[in-house]
């Protein structure tokens, strides 16, 4: 069958850790960017035209 030695498992867990940090950073950036757009829309509302 398929066996993993300690070094391979350590590398896999390190890669998983880096993946989670990267994806977390992407979602954090998207959240901050969304809040920035939402805030700017609230500050600079368009006036209704008659």
C-alpha positions in Angstrom: 0.0 0.0 0.0 0.9 3.6 0.4 3.0 4.7 3.4 4.2 8.1 4.4 7.4 8.6 6.3 7.8 11.4 8.9 9.5 13.8 6.6 6.7 13.6 3.9 4.0 14.1 6.6 5.9 17.1 8.0 6.1 18.6 4.6 2.5 18.0 3.9 1.4 19.6 7.2 3.7 22.6 6.5 2.1 23.0 3.0 -1.4 22.8 4.5 -0.4 25.5 7.1 0.8 27.8 4.3 -2.3 27.1 2.3 -4.6 28.0 5.2 -2.7 31.2 5.8 -2.9 32.2 2.1 -6.6 31.5 1.8 -7.2 33.3 5.1 -5.4 36.3 3.7 -7.4 36.3 0.5 -10.7 36.2 2.4 -9.5 38.9 4.8 -8.6 41.2 2.0 -12.0 40.6 0.3 -13.8 41.4 3.5 -11.9 44.6 4.0 -12.4 45.6 0.4 -16.1 44.9 0.6 -16.4 47.1 3.8 -14.4 49.9 2.1 -16.8 49.9 -0.9 -19.9 49.7 1.4 -18.6 52.6 3.5 -17.8 54.8 0.4 -21.3 54.1 -0.9 -22.8 55.3 2.4 -20.7 58.4 2.4 -21.2 59.4 -1.2 -24.8 58.7 -1.9 -26.2 59.8 -5.2 -29.0 62.3 -5.0 -32.2 61.5 -6.7 -32.9 63.4 -9.9 -36.3 65.1 -10.1 
